[in-house]
């Protein structure tokens, strides 16, 4: 590790990092705006100025931008140098010259990076007296509020939205002495990651429009660490509530999972918690044909206690969207033999196959951070942007690995973002997408293949056979498909970190097995392969691990008279099975207890 000297004190810092990152990691106060740990350095704001000295005898030094300066052994810098402090103060003063003094009413108040950096540099007085520059704001849709007058032109927004997330409907526009960040015209932001603009922006240009509808100051929010419930990736979140009402969801950093970003489904899909359909008090139907009436919790518990007294007459239906703890508690209450997973027969079969592949196979499941480092990827049968959006964002970063390696060979570090992207252009790493329909990451693909699930499975088996002749070869494969399989196999074989992505989106077990065969064939050839299987709900795999028969078995148990009391846990049966079958299942039960947070059919 290189040893550097900051204001006369020695520090050991990671090799290959830039000076700003190193100083912040050491807990040193150095203001910045344009740098972001996921977006890296671009040198746009000029706020992180420090004094760099040649050696111990150099008393003059020179001003450099810390974010654009690589750390080297023995380098000597000063953050507290008077000239460096004066430079940083001048930059803040220029940025604040046109900035509105609306902190008391700004939605960013309490979390404003600009406020923090202004205080850090000691800027307290505006010397200029003239009309400030103003801009027209845009309507960017239901999630993000636009207030362009607060912009300091750090370029974080456009670098994130366009360069990192692949958006095409947002950009930077310039004319004369004006710079504007927004869309060509008013309209809803198209990216499924647009909400991250709220957290990426260091000022209040982009704020959470859903929070504004029931706004409260950030320091008044009650927060707790949580996990997103909208897909099976397990992104880390921080929900914030006030007066018993959920006000917003923010990203919670986890370097191995979601990093600094969430998808819009995870960020804005929380309003069901505040829905008018929420069940806030126990409800009971006191006689057949009567409506549901509000009762006390004591009465509801007493009634439930009587109904489950004879546990041999009670069965429980769990849910893949309920927590593992809730499912386990229900299984403990009714007994393992009378617990049902809450999955349809088809869903249960697919999940059992996925578990078999993951548990018995020789390859491991990668973290999302490891997905970003993959240098060749095969997506087989899964529309990843729909079923696992944050995984799709990780695949976008994986597509850049080829360019990053090329930049490193030219001695351009990965953190120097602009030249790395100039070197990369659109020369992406191998990414093959074989799905029934087009996806939102097809633009990154080396090749795409559209076919029915059976043909996708045949392609997967052909790739596995091309990698390992011991794998079975599909018969009667068209010549063009065989050539594609050979091309995919060659790219995966040559990669250092090959990755296969599949899932249950096709509803076809053959696709899952074919993806597993490709990963296993790579492993058999000594490659460090990884296999990522996307599941449809937040606890699909947990429900499969917990066990229990499917819904058809639960219906049979009730119709046979083996049980007469049914407990349903967070499961809308009408979404799992045909309505007629759900009616028959419920009518076969003499008593039904529903444990749910929202009214369902």
N, C-alpha and C positions, 0 to 999 in steps of 0.2 A: 504494500500500500504506500503510495507517495506521501511524504511528509511535507506539509505546507506551513507557512508562518503567517498568521493573521494578527496584525497589530502587535507583533512581537511574540505571540504565543504559538507554540508548535501544536499541530493537529495532524493525525493520520486520517486520510480520506480514501474512499474507494477509487481504484484506478479506472480511468476512462470517463469520469464524470466531468461536468463543467463546474466552474467556481461557484456559481450561484447555488446550484444543487448541493454542493459540498458544504457551503456556509449554512444554508438552511437546515441541513441534516445535523449540523453541529449545534443548532439552537441559536445561531447568531442572527441578529436583527439586520436585515438588508432588504429594503423595499423593492418591489417588482410588480409588474402588471402583465406583460405579454407572455412570460414563461408560465407553463403549466406542466406538471409532472407527466401527464399523458401526451401532451402536444409538443413538449420539448421547447427548444429555443428558436427564436427568430430575430431577436434584437430590435424589436419595433418601438418599444416605449422609452428606452434609454434611461430607465429609472434605477437600474442596479449598478450604477457606476461605482467603481472602487479605484484606488491608486495601486498600480503594479510597479514594483521595483525590480531592477535587474539583479541586484545582489545586496549584500549587507552594506556595502559602501555607497550605494546609490541613495542620495538624499533628495533627488528631484522627482523621479518616477514619472509615470504617465497614467492618464485616465483610460480605463478600459471598461467594457460592459461585462460584468461577471458571468452573465448567462451565455456569452459567446466566447469565453476564455476557458480552454481545457486546463485541468489541474496538471501540474508537472512537479517532479521531485524538487524540493527546495525552493519553490516559488514563494515570494514575499509580497504580501498585499496589505493594504490598510483600508478598513471600512471607515474608521474615525478620522481619517485625514481631512483637514479643513477644506481643501480644494474639492475633494470628493463629496463631502457633505454639502458644500455650496452648490455643486453641480446638481445633486439630487434635489435640493430644495428649489432650484430654478426650474427643473423639469416639472415638479409638482405645481409650482406657481403657474406655469404655462398651461398645464392641464386644467387647472381650476379656474383659469381666466374666463372661460366660456361655460363652465359647469354651473348649473342652477343650484342655488343654495336652498334646496327643498328637502334637506335631510329629515326634518320633523314629519313630513308627510310622505316620504319616499317608502315604497314597499320593501326596499332593500335594507332599510334601517335596522341596525342590530346585527347584520351579516354582511356589511358592505366592506369589501376589500379596499376600496378607495378611501373610505373613512380611516381605516386602520393605517394605511400607508401615509396618509396626510398627517395624522397625528405623529407617526414615527419620524417624519422628516421635520416636524415642528412648524408647519405652515399654518398660520392663524390669521393672516391679514391679506386682503386683496387690495393691491395698489392701483389697479386700472379702473377707469371710469368711462365706460362706453357701452353701447348696446351690445348685448351678447348675441352670438350666432345662434340661430334657431332652425329647427327642422320640422317637417311634417311627419307625424307618426303614422304607422301603418296598422291595419287590422290584420293580424297574423293568425286568426282563428280562435277557437275556444280555450286554448291552453296557455298561450304566451301573450303577455302585454308588451307593447313596444313603446319606449320613451327615448327617442333618438337624441334628445337634447342632453342627456346624461353621458353620452359616448365620449371616451377618451382615446379612441382609435388604437386600441391595443391589438386588434385583429384576432383576438381569441375566438370570437363567434364564428367568423368565416372559416378559420382554420379548422375548428372543430366540425362545423356543419358540413362543409364541402370536402375538406381534405381527409378528415378522420372518419366521419360517418357516411360520406359518399352522397350527400344531398346535392341536388341540382337546381333547386328553385330559390336559392338564397345566395347573396354575394355582396361584394363591395363595389360601390359605384363612385367615381370621382369626376369632378369638373372644376376648373379654375382652382380655388383654394378650399373646396368643399370635399368631404369624404362622407359617404352614406352607406350604412350597413342595413340591408333589408332585401326585400323582394323587388322584382321588376314592377309589380303592382300589388295592391292589397290582395290577400288571399290566404287560405289555410296553408300552413307549413306542411309539406308532403312527407317529410322524413318521420319515421316511427321513433326517432330519437330526438325530436325537436325540443322536448322539455329540458334536456340537459343544457340548453342555452341559458336557462335561469341560473344554474350553478356555475357554468363556465364563465359567464360575464362577471368581471370584477366590480361593476357598478350596477346601477339600477336600470340599464337599458332594456333588459329582458327580465320580466318578473312573472310570477305564477298567477295567472288570471283566475284559476279556481280558488286560490287562497283569498284573492281580493273580494270574492263574493261573501266571505265570512271572515274578514281580515281580523287578525290580532297581532300584536307585536311579538316578535320572535322569542323574546325572553319570557313571555307569559305562557308559552306553549309547554305542555307536559309531553315529554318525549321518552321513548324507550327503544332499545334495539329490537329489530324484528326481521322477518324473512318474507319476501314477496310471495303472494298466494296465487299468482296468475299463470304460472307455468311451472315446469319441473326443474328449472335451473337453480333455484335457491338464491336469487340475488338478495343481498343484504340491504335493509332499508331502515329509515328512522321515521316512524309515524309521529306526527305532532297533533295533540288534542288540546281543546280548551272548552271548559264548561260542559264536559261530557260529549263533545262533538269533534269528530276527526276533521282537522283543517287542512292537512297536507301530508304528502309523503316525500321524503328526501332520500338521496343515495347515502348509504353507509359504506365507507370504503372497506373492501376486502380484496387484498392484492391477488388472491388466487381465484376469486369468483368474478364479481362484476366490476372490480376496480373502482373507477371514479364515475361510472355512468349507469343509468337505468334506461329501459325502454319506456315509451309513453304509456303503455298499458300498465306497467308497474307503478309509474309515478302518478298517473291521473285516474286509475281505475279503482279509486277508493270510495266513491260516492255511495256505493251500495251500503256502506256502513251507516250512513246518515239517512238512508231511504225511509220514506213514509211507510214502507212495507216491513220495516224491522219489527220483530216481535220483542216488545219491551216489557211485557208482563205475561205471566202464564195464561194460556187459554184452554178452556175445557168445553167439550160438548156433553151436556149432562143427560141427554136422552137421544135416542135414535131419531134422526131427522131434524133435530134442533140445531141452531147455529152455535158457533163458538162464543163462549162468554168469558170475560176476564175474571180470574179467581186469584186468590192470594197464593204466594209461593208455598205456604204451609199446606194449604188444601191440595195443591197440585202434587206436592211430594207425598202426601198421605195417600192420595189416590194411586199414584205410581207404585208406592210401596205395597199396597194391597194387590195390584195387578201382577206384580213380579214375585209375589210371595212363593208361588209354586213355579220355580224356575224351569222345571221340566216342560212347562207349557209355554215357555217364552223363547222367542228367537230374536236375534238382533241383526240389522242390516247396517253395515258400516259404509264408508265413503272414501274415495281417493282424494277428495278435497278437504276432508277432515284431518286433523293432526293425528300423528301416530299414537299420541297419548290418549286422545279421545277414543280412537278405535280400540286400543288395548283395554281401556276401562270398560267399554261395552262388551268386549269379548270376555273379560273377567266376570262381568255381571251375569251374562247368560250362559257362559261356558263355551269352550272352543268348538265343541260339536254342534252348537246351535248358533254360531256366529257366521254370517255371510258377508262377503267382501263388498257387496254393493255394486259389483261390476256385471255387465252383461256377459254372456258366454263368450262372445267374440273378443271383448276387451280383456277378459280374464285370461284367455288363451294367449293373446299377444303379449301381455305383461309377463306371464309365466315363461314364455320363450325368451323375452328380453332378460329376465332374471337368470335363466339358465345360461344364456350366452355370457352375461357379465360375471356370474359366479364360477362357472366351470372353465371359461376360456382362459388362455394364457396371456391375453393382453389387458392392459389397464385402461380405466376411464380417465381422460385428461381433465385437468382444471381448465377454466376458460383462459387463464393466463398461458397455460401450455398450448391451448388451441392457437393463440396468437403467435406462438413460436413455430408452429408447424410449417414445413416448407414444401409440402405437396399434400393435396386434400382431394378425396373422393366423397361427394355427397350423393348418397344412393337413396332415392325414393322419398326424401323429406323436404318439404317446403320450410326451410329453417327460419326465414324471416317471419313467418306466421306462427310456427309452433314454439320457437325459441329465439326471439328477436336478439337477445343479448349475445347468443352464440353466433348469430349472423354478423354482428358487429365485430366479434372476435375473428371471424373468418375474413373480414375485410382487412384486418391488420395482418393476418397470416399471408394474404396475397402480396404483401409488401416485402416479405422476407428476402426474395431474390434481389430486389433493388438495394435493400439494406446491406446484404452481403457484398454486393458490388461496390457500394459506397465505402464499406470497411476496407476492401482491397485497395481503394484509392486513398486510404487514410482520412476519410471523412467520417467522424463519429456519428452514431445514430442520433444523438441528442441535437445535432446541428440540422434541424428539420428541413429548412428550405433547400439546401443543396442535395440532401438525400432524396427529396421528392423530385428535384430536377434530374438527378441521375436515374431515378426509377422510371420516370415518365409513366407509361402504361405497360411496362414490361413486368407483368405479374408472375408470381410463382405459380406452378401448375395447380389448377383448380378445375376439377371435372364435376359437372352437375348433371345427374341423371334423375329426372323427376317426371311425373305425369304432365305437369303444366309449368309455365314460366314462373320464375321467382325474381325477387327484387335484387338478388346478387348475381344474376346471370351476366351482367356487364363485366364482371371480373373473371368469368370462366374462360379457361383455355378451350374447352369444348363443352357443349351442352347436348343432351340426348333426351328426347321426349318419347315416352312409351307407356304402355299399360304396366301395372305392377308385375305381372308374370314375366314380361320381357325385361323389365328392370332387374328382376332376380336372375334371369338368364345372363344378362350382361355382367352382373356381379360374380356369378359362378365362373364365367369366362375369364374375368380378370384374375380370380383366385387360381384358376388352372394355369394361366400364363405365368403367374408368380411361382407356383409350386405344382409340378406335374402330378403329384400325388392327389391333388384336389380333383374332384370329378369335373369333367368337361361337359357342357350342355351340347346336346345333339342338334344338328340342323341349324346352326347359327348363321345368319346372313353374313356375307363377306365384309360388308362395311361395319357391321357390329363387331366382328372378330378383329378388324383392324383397330377399331376404337378401343377394344379391350386390351390389345397389345400395347397401344399408346399409353393407356392409363397405367398398365402394369409397369412399363418402363419408367414412367415418371415416379411412381411410388417406390420402385426398387432403388432408384438413384437418390432418393431423398434421405436426409439424415433423420428427420422426424416426420414420417408419413402418418397421415390421419385419415380415418374412415368415419364419416358421419352418416347416421341413418336414424330410424325411429319408427314410431307406430302410425305416422300420418297417413300412410297408404292403406292401413288396415290389412296388411298382407304379411303373414308370417314368413313367406319365402323371401321377401326383401330383407327382413331382419337377419335371417340365416345366411343369405348371400353376403351381406355386409360383414357379418362375423367371419365368414370363410375368407374374405379378402384380408381382413386384419390378421387372422390366424396364419394365412399363407405368408404374409410379410414376416410374422414372428418366426415362422419355420425357416425363413431365409436369413435369420439373424438381424432383422431390422427392428428398431425400437418403435414399433407401431403402437398406435392408440386407437381406441374405438369409442365414439361418443354416440349414445342412443338417446334420442329426444322422446320424452313421454308427454302425454297430453295434459296432465293435471299435476298440481303441486305435490301430491303424495301418492301418485300412481304406483311407484315402486314400493313405497311403504305399505300400501294396501296389499300388494302382491306378497311381500315378505311376511306380513302378518297371517296370511292364509285365509281360508274360508271359501266355501263354494260360491257359485255365482247366483244371480237373481232367479234363474229358472229353478234352481234347487230350493230356494226359499219359498217360492210359490208352491212347489210340490209339497213341501213340509206343511204348509198351511192347509192346502186342499185335502191332504190325506188325514187331517185331524191330529197330527202329531203335536201341533202347537195351536194355540188360539189367541195369543197375545204377541204383537209385533212392535218392536222398537226400531225406529228409523233414525239414523244419525246423519244429519247434514247431507241428505241425498234426495234430490228431486227425481223420483222413480220414473216420472213421465219423460225425462230426458235420457233415461237409460234403456228403456224398452218401449215397444209399441203401446199406445194409450189403452187399447183393449186389454192387453196383458197386465198392465199396471192396475187397471180397474179390477180385474179378476184377482190379482194378488191381494189388494187391499180389502176387497169384499170378502175374501176367504178368512180374514182375521176378525175375531170377535172384538178385540180391543187393539187400538193403534196408538202408540206413544211416539210423537215426533219431537226430536231434539234438533232444533233449527234456529238460525238467527233471522231468517227472512221468510215471509209467507211464500209458499210455492203452490203448485197446482194440487 
